[in-house]
Amino acid sequence: MAAPDNPRRLAVGAAAIGLGLAVSLAIGALGWVYAADLVTLMGATPGMLDSSVGYARVMLTGNATVTLLFLTKAIFRGAGDAAMAMRMLMVSNGINIVLDPCFIFGWGPFPEMGVTGAAVATNIGVVRRSRAADGAIRSLATSWPSLSDGST
């Protein structure tokens, strides 16, 4: 889309986020119900089933956060601010790196959750990044109409 067509870009971005969330929520609901079947289909042995199902349930029900991660990165890149997308990814990954061992091994005040803890830490990192992205997208959206005067 051309740069002066900013209201349309904003509508497309909002539609992408809405559709992404709707599909993610459906996948999350199905993932919660069929997590055991899914990990068994992928070859999980009976000894792996408990930790695999926990991880799959957390990641599949939290997939809306990851979907928002990809959509907001694309929105920022499309708006010409790839650096913001990179910074938000760095924050998300940094939080994940710190929280992973805490939730896996139960360090400090965190419960020991094993493999499921890795999924919890990932979703916490992505949610934190998504909250920061929300404010940045709102700021970006309010600045887009000023670009429509043809000065870009």
C-alpha positions in Angstrom: 0.0 0.0 0.0 1.2 3.5 -0.8 2.5 5.6 2.0 -0.3 8.3 1.8 -2.9 5.5 2.2 -2.4 5.5 6.0 -6.1 5.0 7.1 -6.2 1.9 5.0 -3.0 0.6 6.4 -4.3 1.1 9.9 -7.5 -0.7 9.1 -5.5 -3.6 7.5 -3.3 -3.8 10.6 -6.3 -3.9 12.9 -8.0 -6.5 10.8 -4.9 -8.7 10.8 -4.7 -8.4 14.6 -8.4 -9.3 15.0 -8.2 -12.3 12.7 -5.0 -13.5 14.2 -6.5 -13.3 17.7 -9.7 -15.1 16.6 -7.7 -18.0 14.9 -5.3 -18.1 17.9 -8.1 -18.5 20.4 -9.7 -21.3 18.4 -6.3 -23.1 18.1 -5.8 -22.5 21.8 -9.1 -24.1 22.8 -8.5 -27.1 20.5 -5.0 -27.4 21.7 -6.0 -27.5 25.4 -8.6 -30.3 24.7 -6.4 -32.4 22.3 -2.9 -31.7 23.7 -2.4 -35.3 24.8 -3.5 -36.7 21.4 -1.3 -34.2 19.7 1.9 -35.0 21.6 1.2 -38.7 21.3 0.8 -38.3 17.5 4.2 -36.5 17.5 5.8 -39.5 19.1 5.8 -38.8 22.9 6.4 -41.9 24.9 4.3 -42.6 28.0 7.2 -41.4 30.2 7.3 -38.1 28.3 3.5 -37.6 28.3 3.1 -35.6 31.5 5.7 -32.9 30.8 4.9 -32.8 27.0 1.1 -32.3 27.6 1.8 -29.5 30.1 4.1 -27.7 27.7 1.8 -28.2 24.8 -1.2 -26.9 26.7 0.5 -23.8 27.9 2.0 -23.0 24.5 -1.1 -23.7 22.5 -3.4 -21.8 24.8 -0.9 -19.0 24.9 -0.3 -19.0 21.2 -2.3 -15.7 20.9 0.6 -14.0 22.5 3.1 -15.4 20.0 0.7 -14.5 17.1 0.6 -10.9 18.4 4.4 -11.0 18.5 4.6 -11.8 14.8 1.8 -9.4 13.8 3.2 -6.5 15.7 6.7 -7.1 14.2 5.1 -7.1 10.8 3.2 -3.9 11.5 6.3 -2.1 12.7 8.3 -3.3 9.7 5.5 -2.2 7.4 5.5 1.2 9.0 9.2 1.5 8.4 10.3 1.0 12.0 12.2 -2.3 12.0 14.3 -1.1 14.9 11.3 -1.0 17.2 10.4 -4.6 16.2 13.9 -5.7 17.0 14.0 -3.9 20.3 10.7 -5.5 21.4 12.0 -8.9 20.4 15.1 -8.4 22.4 13.0 -7.5 25.5 10.8 -10.5 25.1 13.8 -12.9 24.6 15.7 -11.2 27.5 12.7 -11.8 29.9 12.5 -15.4 28.6 16.2 -16.1 29.2 15.9 -14.9 32.8 12.6 -16.6 33.6 13.3 -20.0 31.9 15.6 -21.4 34.6 13.5 -19.8 37.3 10.3 -21.6 36.3 12.0 -24.8 35.1 14.1 -25.4 38.3 12.0 -23.4 40.8 14.6 -20.8 41.7 13.7 -18.1 44.2 10.0 -17.6 44.6 9.1 -19.4 41.4 7.5 -22.9 41.5 9.5 -25.8 40.0 7.5 -26.6 36.8 10.0 -28.5 34.7 9.4 -28.3 30.9 6.0 -26.6 31.4 7.9 -23.8 33.1 9.7 -23.0 29.9 6.3 -22.5 28.2 5.1 -20.3 31.1 8.3 -18.2 30.9 8.0 -17.8 27.1 4.4 -16.6 27.4 5.3 -14.1 30.2 8.1 -12.7 28.0 5.9 -12.3 25.0 3.0 -10.8 27.0 5.3 -8.2 28.4 6.6 -7.3 25.0 3.0 -7.2 23.7 2.0 -4.7 26.4 4.9 -2.5 25.3 4.0 -2.9 21.6 0.4 -1.9 22.3 1.5 1.6 23.4 3.9 1.9 20.5 1.3 0.8 18.0 -1.1 3.4 19.4 1.5 6.1 19.1 2.3 4.9 15.6 -1.4 4.9 14.6 -1.8 8.5 15.8 1.2 9.6 13.8 0.1 7.9 10.5 -2.6 10.5 9.5 0.0 13.3 9.7 1.9 11.4 7.0 -1.0 11.5 4.6 -0.3 15.0 3.4 2.1 13.6 0.8 5.2 14.7 2.6 6.6 11.2 2.7 
